Amino acid sequence: MADTPSVAEVLEQAAELLSKPGAWTQGRLSGGLGADKCFCALGALIEVSPVGFSAAEYLEKMLPRVTATDAYRPLAKWNDTPGRTQEEVVAKLREAAALARAEQVA
């Protein structure tokens, strides 16, 4: 049985997945089929690992709250903010991965 990936590894894998042209989306977890499949930040974390929600919770601690009601899945709201770019999402995932690695988050 394979070891469970660390939060940093999951964040890095999601960043890699979303770094491909057309791999990122807004307004839904995922879409498309096969090679044309795309994901939001949360959808990418779930796609790469069964512990994706743990990685999402870690990343969400780094995100500003847009409104008082953002306590539930602020990552989805952050991802879907008008004007957000694929590059910003990938950069934030990589930033979170580096921090998780430095903090040795399991």
N, C-alpha and C positions, 0 to 999 in steps of 0.2 A: 504494500500500500504506500503510495507516495506521500511525502510530507505535505502538510498544509502550507501554502505560500504565506509569507509575511505580508503585512499591510503594505510595506514599501514595494514588494514584488508585484502585488496586485495593482497598485497605483501605476507602477512603471509599465506593466503589461497593458493597462487601459490606455495610457498615454500613447504607447506604440500603436495600438489598434486605431486610435482616433487620429493619429498623425498622417494617415493615408488620405490623399485627396478624395473628397466626397464621403468619408467615413463618419462624419459628425452630423447630427441633426438636432433640431429643436422641436419642442412641442410633443414629443413622444419618446418612449424608451428606445425603440428601434423601428426600422423600416427597411424595405427592399428585400431582395433575395440573393443568395449566393454571394458572388464577388461584389455585388452592388449593395450589400447590406450596410446600414448606417446605424449609429447609436448616439444617444445623448451621453453625458458624462456618467450618470447613474447606470444607464443601460450598458455602457462599456464595462463598468466595474462588475456588474452582475454577469455579463457575458464571459469575462475572463476567469472568474472564480466563484465557487460557492460561498466564499467569505467576502464577496464584494460589498455586502452591506456594512461589514466592519470597516472596510477601507473608506466607504462613503461617509460613515459617521466620523472617522478621523478627519477626512477632508473638510467636512461641514464645519468643524470647529475653527477652520481658517477663514471661512467665508463671512462676509458681513451680512447681517440680517436686513432684508429689504423692508419688511414690515413686522409687526409684533406677531403676526400669524405664521411666520416662517419657521416655527419650531419643528414642523413636520416636513421633512425632505427639502431643506433649503437648497440642497445641491440642484434639484430639479428647477427651482425658481431661478437660481443663479445662472444655470445653463441656458434657460429660456429667456433671459433678460434681452429685450430688443437691443441690437447693436453688438451683442456678445459675438466673438469670433471663434472659429475653430482653433486658431493659434493661441488665444487666451486660455481656452479650456485645456489644451495639451500642456501649456506652460504651467498652469495651476496644478495639474496632476503630477507633473514632474517635480514641482516645488514641494508638494506634499510628500512625494516619495522620498525626496532627499531629506526632509525633516523627519519623517518616520524612521528612515534608516539611521540618522544621527541620534534619534531618541531611542533606538533599538525597540521599536514597537513590534510586538509579535504578530 
